[in-house]
């Protein structure tokens, strides 16, 4: 108990520097935000692996309300080799994923019946960092490649090659300076906005650039510096890039990744974040604000209260930079982590007995396997098991959310082992009704 108290006192002394809160917990890059049938989907590269750029299991984060995001497996994709998936719905009501293979560096198209699959590979297009775009003027669907090419897809819905074959390759013309990767196209107010990531993903010079044109083929022209978002060291936003855009309540938000400042390889450990932008009538795109809490920015209230937020948090052990208190600080880029080969126990004091409906555990790697247990108590001594996965390892993402109907003052998470031989968690959330 003395060690637990000491750990808590030390964690209370940690300096909390501002760093933009990611929209989802963990290492996810190249976020592509979509709204299909009233639900929101964030398709992204499962990051955090190295050293050669192979990644984890492809996941998509799904939300009904932009408040709570749940990961689901993208069925039909190979593990570890998918970069930058982006999805478009065809006129045939099928879903087409344009993505990149991390081994051959080439673009592919997968096809499925739902936004989460199962998908089947139907075409090898080539190119790099392919992004689909529905042109509202012509009604055609194109692919955009980081090779500065516009790929006109077969738009004949009656053809067996619908959206899987390129019928015309068009060189993009204009002021496309420092055009590295992550192309994205958006149309508004009569302008085509071509956006891309400039610089190198492992450098702080990595940024989001754009140019505009009245014609989809160009020529595209930069306005001002032609930069939407760049490194802001004061805000700890480092190397932002590879973005997408969505309109929410008449406002426009760009989703992108930024580097983890503590990562050894910044290009392999990235967080998905959000900022608000404004489209001016003259074609300029103005950065408005970093968004730390998207629901709050939009005035959306959560259906449940997180009783664990900023609650007293104790641990039997913790890493020097990854303290126990970080597991309940509401930040998706700070975590509690033990040293290697140490089992971890995390206890949360909710302050008083609470009626609890759900517990969320955001493991550092949602696609990795763990052995863990959740318990509850009202006196911090006598514990009742909620769920026990200590005898058989389970993959984290299907077990992140546990529905309960209990009353408790204390919640304890015990992690016995993981693929990385540590206990490592971004957040533990304990939900109850308002």
Order of alpha helices (4+ residues) and beta strands (2+ residues): alpha-beta-beta-beta-beta-beta-beta-beta-beta-beta-beta-beta-beta-beta-beta-beta-beta-beta-beta-beta-beta-alpha-beta-beta-beta-beta-beta-beta-beta-beta-beta
